[in-house]
Amino acid sequence: MSAAQQPGPWDDLMDARLAALAAHDIPPHDEGWGGPDPDCGRPAELAGLDAADLAALIAAAPPPVAEASGAGFLPRDGSGGGCGFADGGDLDVLAPGVALAGFADDAHARLGGLDDDALIGVLRAWRRQTSWAQARELAAVAELARRRPADRTPAAAPGQFPRQLSEFIADEIAAALTLACRTAGYELDLALDLAQRLAGTAAALAAGQIDLTKARAIAAGTAGLTAAHAAAVEAAVLPDAPATTAGQLRGAVDHAAMAHDPQALRRRRDAAEKNARVEYWRDPEGTATLAGRYLPPAAAMAADKRVCGIAAAWKTHGAIGGADLLRARAYLALLLGHDTTVPPADLLPAGPPAPGSRPGHPAGPQAPAGLRRPSRAAGLPPLAGSVCLTLPLRTLLGWADAPGDAAGYGPLHGDIARDLANAAAAHPATQWHLIITDPDGHALGYAHTPRRRPAPHTPGGWTITLTTEPLARERSP
């Protein structure tokens, strides 16, 4: 290539490309995007330098100095070479108990004199101690239950539980610990789970490897499983539990439970839905909380998408406030039967009405009709929004109920994942993604509907193209 044919500088090429763009090249709904990004491009003082000048400037710059990270970001794997509570010290890994409590209490008396590394070690030590104490509290609750058979029933053998427990154990715990009866009942249930079927989880809690929230996650995720299946799930998730968050652990427990006994999870879900309720309580700030519990997950997700859709429509109509505020007000408007096609007046900015608008009605298009469209799949309305589902092909086709996964929610039983896929496809305004997998979790196909304006009287639908080989493999037993 001759010198005359060599491409010009990168900035010149980009300027030429941008100048050649026409209006139809702008993606839908992105017409308002623009303006310089203050975090991109050259600073003003470097704008006049060419490539050679920049290279010379970089070569003359001193080498960067590595910034010291906070002690909390160290791997805490014993490689720090410290002593005491610092990373690498014996106290940083000392098992919880009376000895650790004494050392941690000594460190507490001189917290201000500790460096960051040792301070993080003390923090971790108290968390281990807390788990240790909670494990012993729960063990005491279990021992109390061993001593409380139901009226006119035989007592249990030493170390065993009676065939039928007294119905007043939770009341006794509530009085002893000044708890609400429902909270005491939750503590009793967890104590019985740890003592009767989750010995590994109980040991991990007592050793300070997991905290009480993680122990509850394992107990809740294995409820309704047989003892053998619960032990298998526990064995699968406990090795990684210390290094995961409680939310990540819940997902891992759900995945493992579905792999061992998906029907047990369906039974547990069905039983929980029978206890569905709406709770109301007053907040300390003087506000109120209204929440639904144990709702059918697909219906709850559909309701959430509807609330999000109304809030987004209000935003385009000029409503002020963050997404959380608009969603909360849309939630109340739906429950109270108010008109949701326009934002509440107090959410609109003060000022003269826009040209062509009616009093109390913002100018422009009304809320999407899909927000009020009736259900098309398993009692669910078509979902307007962005939905990402991953599910096996056999589940999508109705040949099996292998579990799927919804982004932002987690594992879903096959029937729910299939219903959500159909509901997402039924709305013409939905931007949705569907990943089809084989039984081993490998992707077979992908479907995506880009953003588009809903066409009236056009039914929703989707098409996924797969190769015949994976499809044949899915059909095989």
N, C-alpha and C positions, 0 to 999 in steps of 0.2 A: 504494500500500500504506500503510495507516494505521500510526501508531506502535505500536499494540498488536499489529500483525501483523509488525513487523520481527523478524528472527531475533535471538536472543540472542547473547552472545559465543561465539566459536569453542570455547572450552574447555567451555562449558555444552552445546553441541551434541554434542561428542565424548563427554562424560560420559553424555548421554542415549542416544546410539547404543550405547556399550559396555554400558550397563545393560540394553539390550534384547536383547543377544546371548544365545542359548541354547547348551547344550552341543553340539548338532548343528552349530552354526556354526563350531566349531573345526576346522581342516583336519586330515585324518588324520595321525597320527604327530606332531602338534604340541601334544599335550595338555600336555606338560611345559614348553612355552615360557611364559615370563612373567617377571615381575619388572621393576622399573624399570630403564631404561637410563640410566646415569650421564652419558652424553654427550648426552642429549636432554632437552627440557623446560626450564622456567625454573629458575634457581638459587634456593635457599631464600630468599635475601635479596630476591628480586623476586617471590616468590609472591603477595604481597598487593596488588600493583599492578594497576590496571585498564588498559585500552587507552590512555586519555588520559594517565595517569601515565607509561606506557612511552614514548609519543610525546614527551612533554616531556623525559624523561630522555635519549632519543636525540638530540634537538635540541640539548641542552646539552653533549653530549659533544664533546671536541676531535676534529678530523679525524684519521684514522688515519695513522700514519707508515709509509711503505713500508720494508719490511725489505730490506736489501742481500742479494742472493743470492751464493752462493759463485762463485768464478771458473769452476769446472768446469761451472756451469750456464749460462754465457753461450753465445750462439749460435756464437761463434768464426767469424764470417763477415766479419771485417775491419772491422766497424762500431764496434769498441771505441775506436778513436782512439789506441791505445797505440803504443809503440815497442819495438824489440828483440823479445823473445819474447812480449810482451803482445799481446792481440787487436788487430789492425790494424797490428802491426809487421812488418817485412820478414822477421825470423827465424821468425816464427810460421808462415810459408808457404814458407820456403826449402826447395828440393828437397834430398833427402838426398844426402850425398856428403862429400868431405873437408872442404869449407868448413863445412858444418853441424856436422860432428863437432868441428871446432875451436871454433866458437862455443859449442856445447853443453858442451864440456869446460871452457871458461872459466866458464860459468854454474855448472857442477857444483862448482867450487871455492868458490863463494859462494852456495850454495843457501839458507843461513839468512838471507841479506840480501834475497832476492827477495820481492816481494809475491805474493799468490795468483795473480793474472792471469799474471804472468811464469812462475811455477812450473808452471802448467798448460801453458804454451807449451813449456817445457823438457821436460816429460813427453811431450808430443806429438812433439817433435823426436826424442827417443830412440826412440820407437816407429817413426818413419819411418826412422831409421837402422838399426834392427833389421831391418825389411823389406828395406831396401837390401842389407844384409850377407847376409841369407838368400837373396836372389835371386842374389847373386854366388856363394854357396856352391853353390847348385843348378846354376848355369851351369858351375861347375868340375866338378861331378859329370857333367853332360851331356858336357862335353869329354872326360872320362875314358872315358865310354862310346863316344865316337866312335873312340877309339884302341884299343878292345878288341873286335876281331872274334872270333867263335868259332874254335876250333882248326880249322886246315886250311880256312879260308874266306878269301876275298879281303878286303883292307883297304878301308876306305871312302875315297872321294875327299875332299880337304880340305873341311872344313865340313859334310860329310855323315855319316850314320850307316851302319855296315855293315849288310848285309842280315840278318845274324844276329849278335847280341851274345854275348859270352862269358858263360857261366853263372857265372863267378867274380867278376863286377864287384861285386856286393853284398858278397861276402866281403872284397874289397879295401877297399871303403869302410868296412866294419865295423872292420877292423883299423886303418885310418887315423884314424877318429874315435872309437874305443872304443865301438862300438855293438853291440847284438845284431844278428844277421844279418837277422832279420825287420824290425827298425827300419831297417836300412840298405837293405833291399829296398824299403820304403815310400818312402825318400828318393830312390832311383834311379827308381822309377816316376814320382814327381812331377816330377823333373828332366826325364825324357824327355817327359812330357806338356807341360810348359811349353816345351820346346825344339822339339817336333815339331808340336803342334796347338793350343796355347793361347798364342799370341804376345801377345795382348792382356792376358791374365792375368799373364804374365811381366813385361810392361812396367809394369802397375799395381803389382805387387809391388816392382819395382825403384824405382819412383817414390815408394814409401811410401804409396800411396793405399789399399792393402789389406794385411793382414798374412798370415802364413803359414797360419793357420787358414782364412781365407777363400779363399786360393789352393787349399788342399786341398779345400774344399767345391765349388769350381767344377770341379776336376779329377775328383773322385769323381762328381759329378752328371752329367758329360758322358761318362763311361766307356761304351764300347759304341756311341756315336753315330758316324755318319760325320763326316768332317772338315768337311763343309759344315754339318751340323746342329750340331756342336759350336761352330763359329764363330758360328752364328746365336744359340745359347743364350748364348754368351759376350757377344755384342754386346747382347743383351737385358738382361743382369743387371749388367754392369760399371758403367754410369753411376750406378746407385744403390748399388753395393756399398760405397763408402766410408762412407756414412751409415747402413748397416744392421748389425745384429749378425750373427754367423756363423750362428745359427739361422735368422734371417729370410732370409739369403742362400741357405741350403740349400733353404728352401721355394720361393724364387723360381726357383732353378735347376731344381728338380723340376717346377714348373709349366711353365716354358719348355721343358724337355726333353719332357714329356708332350705339349705342343702340337705339337712338331716331329716326334717319332717315338715314340709310345706303345709300339709293339711292341719297340723297342730297349730300353726300360726293363724290359719283361717278360723279355726275354732276359737282361738283366743280373741281374735278380732271380733268375731260375731258375738262372743260373750260380753266383750267390753262395750260394743255398740248398744247392747241392751241396757247399759248403765249410762247412756248418753244424757247429758244434762247441760243446762245453761246456768252459769254461776254469776252472781252479782255481788260485789262488795265495794265498800267505800275505801278510797285511797287516803293515806295520811295527808296528802296535799289538798284534800277536800274534793277531789275529782272522784270518778267512779270507774270501775272496771266491769265489763260485761264480756264473758267468754264462754264459748261452747267447748265441751270436753267429750272425748270418746265419740267423735263424729265419724261417719264413714269417710275414709280418706279421700276418695275420688270426688265425692260431693263437696267436701271441704276445700279441696284444691280448686274445683270449679267455682265455688263461691268466692274464693280469694282472687281468682282471675277476673271475675266480674267486678269486684270492688276495685281492682287495679285498672280495669278498662274505664270505669266511670271516672276515677280520679284522673286518668290520662286525658279523657275527653274534657273534663273541667279545666285542666291545665291549658289545653289549646284554646279554650274559651276565655282565658285571661284570669282564671282563679289564682290567687296568691297563696303562698304557703308551700312547705315542703311536701314530699310524697307521703310521708307518714300522716301528716295532718289531713291531707285530702282523702287518703284511704279511710281514715277514721271517720271523717264526716260522711263519706259515701256509704260506709257501713251503717251508720245511724240512719241516714236518709232511706236506705233500703228497708231497714227494720220498721221505720215509722211510716212507711208508705208514701214518702214525699216524692215529688217529681225529681228524677235524677238526670233528666236531659239537659238541665241548666244548673250551674253552680249556685249554691246558696248566696243570697245577696251580700252577706257579711264577708264572703271570700273574694268578692270582686273589688278591684281598686276603686277608690273614690275618684270622681271626675265626670265630665260630660259623657253621655252615651256615644258609642261609635256610630258613624253614619250608616243609616239603613237598619239599625237595630231597634227592636221594640223594648219598651220599658220592662226591665227585669229579665230580658232575654239577650244574651250576647250575640253580636253579629257573627256570621260564618255558619258552617255546617253544624247540624245538631249531633248529639251523641250517636255513635254507631248503632244502627238498628240491631246488630247482633247481640247487643247487651240485653235485649229483651226477647230474643228469639227463643222459642220453646225447645225442650230437650229433644235430642235425636238419638242418644245412646245411653242406655241404662239409667234413665232419669237425670242425666247430666245435660246442661245447656251447652251449645257449642262454645268452645273456649276461644276468646279473642285475646291474643297476647303472644308471648314467645314460650314455646313448650319444647323441651328436649327429653326424649324418651329413648331408652335402650331396652330391647326385649328380643327374646328368641323368635325365630321365624315360626316355629310350631305354635308358640303362644299367640302370635298375631293372627295366624290362620285358624285358631280355635282347635288345634289338634292336641294341645297340652296346656297346662297351667304353670309352666316354669316361670320363676319370678323375673320381673323386669326392674328397671331403675329409672327414676325421674330426677333430673337435676334439681337440686335444692330441697328434695324431700328424702330421697334414699330408696332402699329396696321396696318394691311393690309386688304384691301377689299377682299372678298372671292375669286373673280376671280384671283387676283394677287397671293394670297397665294396658290391657287391650281396650277397655272402655275409654281410657284417656286418649289412646291413639285415635279411636273413632271420633271422639268429641273434638279433638284438635283438627281432624280432617274436615269436620262438618262446618267450620267457620271460614268463610272466604278471606277474612282479614287476618287470619292467624299466620304468624311467622313461626314455623315449627320445624323440628329436626327429628328424624326417626332413624335410629341405627339398629339394623337387624343383625342378630348374631346366630351362630350355630350352637349346639349344646355345650361346646367347650368355651363359649364366650368370645369366639373370634368373629369379627365383623364380616357379614356376607353382603350387605348392601346398605345404602344410605339414601334417604329422601330428605329433601329440603324445599320448603316453599318460601321464596323471597318475599320481602315486603311488597304489597300491592294494594291498591284500593279495591274494596269489595265491589264486585259487579252485581247489580240487582238481579234477582231471580236466577242466579247461577248457583246450582248446588255445589257443595264442597266435595272434595275427593282427593285421592292421591294415587300415585302409581310408583311402584318400586320395581326396578329391573334387576334381576339376579341372573347369574349364569346357571345353566341347566345342571351343571355338576353339583354345586352346593344344594340346589333345590332337590335333586334326586337323593342326595345324602340325607337331607332333612326328612324326606318321605320314608326312608328306610327305617326299620325298627331299631 
